[in-house]
Amino acid sequence: MNPMTRYKKVYANSLLILVLLIISAFTFSSNVVFANDPPLITITSPVNNQLLNDTKLVITGTYNTVKSKNLLLTAYEGSSDKISDSDSINAETKTSDWSVNSQLKTWTFTPRLSDGKHNIKIQIKDKSDSNVIDSSTITFYISGTGIVLPDNSGRYGDDLTNIPKNSRIKFTIVDQNPITQIDEQRAITVMQGTTEISGTSTLHDLNIPGKYAYSITFKANDDFKLNKSFIASLNPNFIGDPAINKIYNKSFKFTTKTNADWEDFDDNSRQTSSNPHGHYTLNTNMCSTCHSTHKGSTDTLEVKPSDDATQNYCMACHDGTINAPAIENRDSKNHHTAGVDKTQQASCTTCHNPHLDWSEDNPNLLKDHYVYKHKNADLNQRGLTSLKVDSIDTSCINCHEENTALDTASNTNKSIFDTTAFKDGYYEQLKYKKSLTASGSMDDYSLCLSCHTDIKKYYKDGVTTQHSITAQDGSKLQGFLPCAECHETHGSNNSFLLKSTFGHDNPTGGFTFTGDIKDWDVNTERQFCMKCHNGSTSLYGVTAKLPSPEYHPSQTAACSLCHGTGGLNRDRILSAAHGPKYVPLSDPVADTNTASTTTSTSESSTNNSSTTTSSDSSTNTGGTTSSSAGAGTATSASGTTTSTSGATTSETDSSAADSSSTPTAVDPTTGTSEVITP
């Protein structure tokens, strides 16, 4: 071959290789991952080997590839058992369990999983070419405090209802030290009124790496009676060695299902109806109990408050004589029906909606409200200043006179409450959270604050008061104390539905007050405050010190004189109880920027987050708290795992120079345990 021919051949081959390289450069998939590239998908919460407290989870993560319109995220249990993908719709909620933020490159997955160990894999795929790009896996555990149903699924929270008669009770505990034995007959106490339910408690090792984690289950000797309410309590003195395993008291209430034979089962396997009052039919005049066609005084034709029949109607069953559980404290002197200021009557329907369907998220049919997120184009239309409009604060009828709006898809007017047509609208339940579920945000007590608007200012974002604490017992609380710590729900012999006994550990009782606000004198106030501020009674593992003579030279002055705010005596009393200031700092409501040395008052910063602080490191993700095995880690009634080094103390009545107002951990060698809350 002559040189020219050889040269031309080499040149042609080189040109061909160059063209192929150029083509491959443009067509080479951008999703190919090289060894040194960062992962294309990550799971940020929960963390590996974390113990979570609830079966309803929040799993979050990030991604750094694929356009959002081509993105497909898929969750698997193990390597191949598919749970859900980001294109699917949850059949129960009619919404997606996934949320993707294409700007921040983040994703959120909210599944409901069973108790036990879970190995979850999140896979990312480009739908345009069906190639799996990357995946990330995590191992975590679910075990909380609450009810174990006959099918072994868990239900956690405060005031549980519709519980099958053959269910079991479970508390989850995490400690620094191993728990080797329990008193099987006394570790858990279950009471139905004054009657103790006999049964056996069993200790189970959860076998979580790096933690001494256990569950204690209680099985009654006989089935629980139907239509009855029970209180389940953990007895720390009969679990492990009290000198080593310091465990905090925890309890929760549950009510068994009705004995009515429903004909409209929603779940044949559990024989339950979604509406405990039965679904309404055309051949009944039940509606007339609460509504009157000609005498209704509201837009919904409800009877006048003075003629309110719901009290008699509801109590016809809820006095415990027929097929519904009796209302607690129904024979008390004072009831919630008195209204906020005793000038306006309330009723059962002030807090409950009998038309709602029962659900695990709303087991007590608490009222809900409508929320709509408008689009940016709607801003400044008809006075709209915020994209999110809540019917509690702003009535929809202010702008939508007929409660209708144009549905552009069908070009017809439809009800603004039609969430099928208007997907940015949704119903949000008012909340009444207690010790097992409260994180301390104002939203936790939205049911109470929807009426008690004069108290609401003490619970707003940015307000820091001495009644905001960080739980040390494994509970979620990291903010405002729940209303239920001082007030009964339905009735009390005390005025203002005040409780007679206060505190979780070393509770103190005997408080009585039957007068009005004008009768609230110095002695009554000091007696009330000292029920907790006595140096021994604790809430959430935090013990308020006895007011010291050094900073409290007067033994006759009212607490509200220094710790209250406002010009009127009534204002000082209410502020000292709900939002006490730290002397000598200024009014926490009036000046939210004032530095405060109270116990931690962080609002719940993540969805359903449950955090506690301790001398050990703890991680708060996905709705529960995970802590390293340290002095006194324990689970709370909702299943949150936290670590604490012992009982803590909080000085709420001292000078600014006294740094003891912030809870300080006791010597970790005490080995205090915490009980997990949902």
C-alpha positions, 0 to 999 in steps of 0.5 A, a space after each residue: 500500500 502506497 503511503 498516500 493510501 495508508 495516510 488516507 485510511 488512517 485519516 478516515 479512521 481517526 475522523 470516524 473515531 472523532 465523530 463517534 466521540 463527539 456523538 457520544 459526548 452529546 448522547 452520553 447519559 447525564 445520569 451515569 455515576 462515577 466512583 467519585 461522584 456524590 450520591 444522586 439520592 440521599 435519606 436525611 431523616 430518620 437516621 440509621 438504626 433510629 427508634 421511631 415512635 409512630 407508625 405514621 412516618 415522615 421520611 425526607 431526603 435530597 436528590 441532585 439529578 433528573 428534571 422534576 417532570 421526569 423524576 420517579 421516586 419509589 420506596 421498597 421494603 427490603 430490596 423488592 417489596 414495593 411500598 409506593 412511588 411518587 406517581 401513585 395516589 393513596 387510596 385512603 387519603 386520595 392524595 400522594 404520599 410524596 412531595 418533591 421540591 424541584 427548587 431545593 432538590 428535596 423530597 418527602 415521603 409519608 407512609 404508614 408502616 407497622 411496628 418492628 424493624 424496617 429496611 427501606 430503600 428509596 430508588 430514583 429513576 428517570 422516566 424518560 429512559 426507565 433507567 434506575 439511576 441510584 438508590 439509598 437505604 436505611 434501617 430503622 425501628 418502630 415501637 411506641 407506647 399505646 395499643 397493640 391491636 389484634 392484628 399486631 398493628 400499633 395505635 399510639 396517641 392520647 385519648 385513643 378510641 374504638 379499641 377492640 376488646 382483645 387488644 394489648 397495651 404497650 410501653 416502650 423504654 430505652 435506657 443506658 443500662 440493661 433491664 433484666 426483669 420486671 414484676 409481671 403483675 405490677 409493671 403496668 397498671 390498667 384501671 377502669 374507674 376504680 377497678 384494676 384490670 388483672 393481667 400479665 406484663 411481658 418484657 421484650 428486647 427490641 435488639 436495636 444496635 447501640 441501645 438498651 431498648 425494650 417494650 413491655 406489653 400487658 395482656 388482660 386476663 379477660 377481654 376489656 369491656 366494651 364502651 368503657 374508658 381505661 387508664 394504662 400506667 407504667 409503674 417505674 418501681 416494678 421495672 428493672 432495678 429502681 436504683 439503676 433504671 430510673 424510669 418516668 411515669 407515663 399513662 394514657 387513656 383509651 376507650 373500647 369500641 361500641 357494642 352496637 352491631 353496625 350494618 355499614 362496615 368500612 372494614 370487615 376484618 375489624 367490624 368497624 364503621 367510619 362513623 361511630 354515630 352511624 351513617 345518616 339515612 333518609 328514614 330518620 328524623 335524627 337531624 331535627 335533634 340539633 337542627 330546626 327547619 323553621 326555628 334554626 338560628 344559624 346558617 346551618 339551622 342549628 337551634 339556639 344555644 339556650 335551647 341547645 339539644 345536643 347536650 341532652 342528645 349526646 348524653 342520652 348515650 354518653 352517660 354510659 348507660 347505652 352503647 357509648 362510653 361515659 364522659 369523664 367527670 360528667 357528675 362534676 360541679 362545673 362543665 365545659 358547656 359554661 362557655 368561655 366567660 360564662 355569658 355564652 353557652 357552649 355545647 358538645 358540638 363546640 369541640 366535636 363534629 358528630 358528622 365526621 368519620 372516625 379516623 386514627 388521626 381524629 379518633 374523637 371527632 374533633 372539629 376541623 376547619 377549611 384551609 385553602 392555598 391560593 395561587 400567586 395570581 390571586 394575591 391582592 385580589 379582593 383584599 387577599 394579602 396572604 396566599 394561605 387562608 384559614 376559615 378559622 381566621 377569615 370566613 370564605 364567604 367574605 370573598 365567595 358569597 355563594 361559597 362557590 368558585 370557577 372550576 377552570 377544568 369544567 368551566 363551571 362554578 363549584 363549591 369551594 369546599 370541593 377538594 376534588 375540583 380545588 386540590 389546593 384546599 383541604 380540611 385541617 383538624 383542630 388539635 388538643 394534644 396532651 403529654 404523649 403527643 404535644 410538641 409545644 407549638 401553638 398548633 398543638 392546642 388549636 382546639 382550645 385557643 379557637 375559643 380562648 382567644 384571650 389566652 392565645 397571645 401567650 402561645 404565639 411564635 416568638 413568645 418565650 415564657 417560663 411555662 415553656 420547657 424541654 421535656 427530659 422524660 422522652 416526651 416530644 414537648 419542646 415548648 408550651 405546656 399543654 392545657 391539659 396539665 392544669 385543666 380537666 377536659 369535660 368537667 371539674 369540681 373546681 372553677 375554670 375546670 382546674 385540676 385538683 392534682 398536678 404533676 407526673 412524678 410525685 404528683 400533689 393533690 388537694 387543690 380546691 377553688 370554687 369561686 370566680 376570678 374576683 375570688 382568686 386571692 393570694 392564698 389561692 394563687 400560692 396554693 395553686 402554683 406551689 402544687 408544682 413549684 415545690 421542689 419534688 413534683 415534676 412534669 416531663 422530667 423537669 422539676 420546678 424548684 421551691 421558690 428560694 427565700 433569697 429571691 422571694 423575701 415575701 411569703 405573702 405576696 402573690 406570684 402574679 405580682 412579679 411574674 404576671 403582666 398587665 394593668 388589671 389584676 385579671 390580666 396579671 393572674 392569667 398571664 402568670 398562669 399561662 405565660 409567666 415572665 422571668 423576673 426581672 425581664 419584661 413582658 414576654 408577649 409585649 417584647 418577644 425579642 427579650 433574651 430569656 433564660 427559661 428552659 428551652 422553648 423551641 417550637 416543633 421545627 419538623 413534621 411531628 418531631 419529637 425531641 428531648 434534650 439530655 446529656 447525651 446526643 440526640 437526633 430528631 428526625 422523622 417524628 421521633 427522637 433518637 439518642 445515643 445510649 446514655 444515662 437514662 434513655 427511654 421511650 415515651 408513650 408515643 414511641 419517641 426515643 430520647 436520652 436523659 441523664 436524670 431528673 432535671 430542675 427548673 427554677 422559674 422563680 428567681 432573679 436573672 442572675 440565677 442560671 439554674 432556671 435552665 434545666 440541668 442534668 443530674 449526674 449521669 450515673 443515676 441512669 434515668 430512663 425515659 418513656 417514649 411518647 407518640 
